């Protein structure tokens, strides 16, 4: 799961980044509304944490702009005291939730999980299933027929992406954007490395699920029945 933080209080953005990374979310943080908009429109995020008062473009305008472009990424607004009207406007323009600053870490994490669940892609307990495998994205455990092993974060993110894409072919570019962010220096062979790690782990579990290479296009997850 990849989360974008748009927050101009750099210390708060940094603290949030650390907290969320500890929970195995991938996180990007930007400190002004325009960068937030550019990032959010990429569509690579599973959730946005959006401050309201921001330089260049405020959070409400950013939200209006992305909803206007058809981006349905869940948005949790971070509101400061005295921004009640903005909060209401945010919900009117399609925010999923809001949380008032200062907030407790536990509450924020619960709201993030709830917003991701409402998105409908995560089934309870953060477990994703495909064929005979089950991936738990919160503890990074991959299990199959009673056996389980622990993945490293990038392997879990890659497998999660392939599972969520269902039978659609996923290109190396899509994988790079999702795992490393669209500004990254990661290259195609980074993807190949993680695909080969995952294939070894699937084989170790005797899973009937395999990652097929579609030459020149990308990868697709397949389950033999
Ligand atoms: Ca602010």
Boltz pocket constraint, residues with backbone or C-beta under 6 A from the ligand:
constraints:
  - pocket:
      binder: B
      contacts: [[A, 7], [A, 8], [A, 9], [A, 51], [A, 52], [A, 53], [A, 54]]
      max_distance: 6.0
